[in-house]
Amino acid sequence: MPGRLFLTRPMAEVAAFLGVPRVPEDPPRANMAPGQEVLTLTATGVQHMRWGLIPAGRKNARGRPVLETIVNARSETLFEKSAFAGLHRAIVPADGWYEWTGAVRRKTPHAISPQDGGLLAFAAIYDIWRAPGGRGVPQVATVTCAPSEDVRHIHDRMGLLLERKDFATWLSGPEAEASALLRPWPAGRLNVRPAGDVDWSGP
């Protein structure tokens, strides 16, 4: 599942992919981590959002407070969990994401990206967190699903990816139609390669 993303291509290409006139400027980023801001498309436009939902006031099915920041949300329970009630749908664009395999302290990083060299659209959910003093902080979590055949050998989860033709349905369509999109990416469309040259201290 996506714990780090990368997006290094020109923003004009990102805008064209998302179908919008322009997006906020962002420098090439090879190591986008939870807690940082990521470009996010909503039904009203594109903006930066904090990756990770602060669960203030959220409760689980047992009525207990959710204490951990939500970076990834499981698609299987997305429309059932009370912790996700009232959230809106969004899309996070990226060139790809990273996964690690191996033993602790000897993990090997892998970069996953489209075979055709294009962009990926991660399904996401978002809301606005009210910080002390009333400041609104847009925050987003990516949605995960079972892995495709391309990545099953390195992880048992992956980000839920969307086709461009399904953007409008995911962002603002009825829940029943959006639920039909909660499925793994087709096999043969993702490339997995070593990512040993990444500066993990960089942005």
C-alpha positions in Angstrom: 0.0 0.0 0.0 1.3 3.5 -0.7 3.5 4.7 2.2 5.6 7.0 -0.1 4.6 8.5 -3.4 6.7 10.2 -6.2 5.6 12.9 -8.7 8.4 14.5 -10.7 6.9 15.4 -14.1 5.9 19.0 -15.1 2.7 20.3 -13.5 1.2 21.0 -17.0 1.2 17.3 -17.6 -0.5 16.7 -14.3 -3.2 19.3 -15.1 -3.9 17.6 -18.5 -4.1 14.2 -16.9 -6.6 15.5 -14.3 -8.6 17.4 -16.9 -8.2 20.8 -15.3 -6.8 24.1 -16.7 -3.9 24.3 -14.1 -2.7 22.9 -10.8 -0.8 24.6 -7.9 2.9 24.6 -8.7 5.0 21.9 -7.1 8.7 21.1 -7.6 9.7 17.5 -8.6 9.2 15.3 -5.6 10.8 11.9 -5.4 9.9 11.1 -1.8 6.4 12.2 -0.7 5.6 11.0 2.8 2.6 11.0 5.1 2.3 14.3 7.0 3.4 16.2 3.9 1.2 18.1 1.5 0.1 16.3 -1.7 -1.8 17.5 -4.8 -5.4 16.5 -4.5 -8.3 16.7 -7.0 -11.8 17.1 -5.6 -15.1 17.9 -7.2 -14.3 21.6 -6.9 -10.7 21.7 -8.1 -7.1 20.9 -7.2 -5.3 22.0 -4.0 -2.6 20.8 -1.6 -3.8 18.7 1.3 -2.0 17.1 4.2 -1.6 13.4 3.6 -3.0 11.7 6.7 -6.4 12.3 8.4 -6.2 13.6 12.0 -9.1 11.6 13.5 -10.4 14.3 15.8 -13.9 13.4 17.0 -14.0 10.1 14.9 -15.2 6.9 16.5 -15.0 3.3 15.5 -17.9 0.8 15.3 -17.7 0.3 19.0 -18.0 3.9 19.8 -14.4 4.3 20.9 -12.2 7.2 19.6 -9.9 6.6 16.7 -6.5 7.7 17.9 -4.1 7.0 15.0 -3.7 9.2 12.0 -5.4 7.6 9.0 -3.0 7.5 6.0 -4.6 4.6 4.1 -8.3 3.5 4.3 -9.3 0.0 3.3 -11.7 -0.1 0.4 -13.5 -3.1 1.8 -14.9 -1.1 4.7 -14.8 2.4 3.2 -18.6 2.9 3.0 -19.3 1.0 6.2 -16.9 2.2 8.9 -18.3 5.0 11.2 -14.8 6.5 11.2 -15.2 7.4 7.6 -18.7 8.8 7.8 -19.1 12.3 6.3 -15.9 12.2 4.3 -15.7 13.3 0.7 -14.0 11.6 -2.2 -10.8 12.8 -3.9 -8.0 11.8 -6.2 -4.2 12.0 -5.6 -2.1 12.0 -8.8 1.4 10.5 -8.8 4.0 9.0 -11.1 4.1 6.0 -8.7 4.8 4.7 -5.2 7.3 2.7 -3.2 7.2 -0.6 -1.4 9.9 -2.3 0.7 10.7 -6.0 1.0 13.1 -8.0 3.2 14.1 -8.1 6.8 14.1 -5.1 9.2 17.2 -2.9 8.6 17.8 -4.8 5.3 14.7 -3.8 3.4 14.9 -3.3 -0.4 12.9 -0.4 -1.9 10.9 -0.9 -5.1 9.3 1.8 -7.3 6.0 0.9 -8.9 4.8 2.9 -11.9 2.7 2.4 -15.0 4.1 0.3 -17.8 3.1 3.0 -20.3 5.0 5.8 -18.5 1.8 7.7 -17.6 0.4 9.0 -14.4 -1.6 7.1 -11.7 -4.7 8.4 -10.0 -5.1 7.1 -6.4 -8.6 7.1 -5.0 -8.8 9.0 -1.8 -11.0 10.5 0.9 -10.7 13.9 2.5 -12.2 16.4 4.9 -11.2 19.7 6.6 -9.8 19.4 10.1 -10.3 22.4 12.4 -7.1 23.3 14.1 -7.0 25.2 17.4 -8.0 28.7 16.7 -10.4 27.6 13.9 -7.9 27.3 11.0 -9.1 24.8 8.4 -6.6 22.1 7.4 -7.5 20.1 4.3 -6.4 16.5 4.9 -6.6 13.4 2.7 -6.1 9.6 3.0 -5.5 7.2 0.1 -7.7 4.2 -0.4 -6.2 0.7 -0.6 -7.4 -2.6 -2.0 -6.1 -6.1 -2.7 -2.9 -6.1 -4.9 -2.8 -6.8 -8.6 -0.8 -9.6 -10.0 2.0 -7.2 -10.8 2.7 -6.3 -7.1 1.4 -9.3 -5.2 5.0 -10.6 -4.7 6.1 -7.5 -2.8 2.9 -6.5 -0.8 -0.5 -7.8 0.2 -2.1 -4.3 -0.4 -1.9 -1.6 -3.0 -3.4 1.8 -3.6 -6.8 1.8 -5.3 -6.2 3.2 -8.8 -8.8 4.8 -11.1 -9.2 5.1 -14.8 -9.6 8.6 -16.2 -13.1 7.8 -17.4 -14.1 7.1 -13.8 -12.8 10.3 -12.2 -16.3 12.0 -12.2 -18.0 8.9 -10.8 -15.5 8.6 -8.0 -15.5 12.3 -7.1 -19.3 13.0 -7.1 -21.2 9.9 -8.3 -23.7 8.0 -6.2 -22.2 5.7 -3.6 -23.4 2.6 -5.4 -21.5 3.6 -8.6 -18.4 4.6 -6.7 -18.4 1.2 -4.8 -18.2 -0.5 -8.2 -14.8 1.0 -8.7 -13.3 -0.6 -5.5 -11.3 -3.3 -7.3 -7.6 -4.1 -8.0 -5.8 -2.7 -11.0 -5.7 -5.1 -14.0 -2.6 -7.3 -14.3 0.2 -6.3 -16.7 -0.1 -2.6 -16.3 2.4 -1.8 -13.6 6.2 -2.0 -13.6 8.2 -2.8 -10.5 11.9 -1.8 -10.5 14.6 -1.3 -7.8 14.6 2.1 -6.1 18.0 2.2 -4.5 18.9 5.6 -6.0 16.3 7.6 -4.2 17.3 10.3 -1.7 15.1 9.3 1.2 16.0 12.4 3.1 14.7 14.6 0.2 11.2 15.9 -0.4 
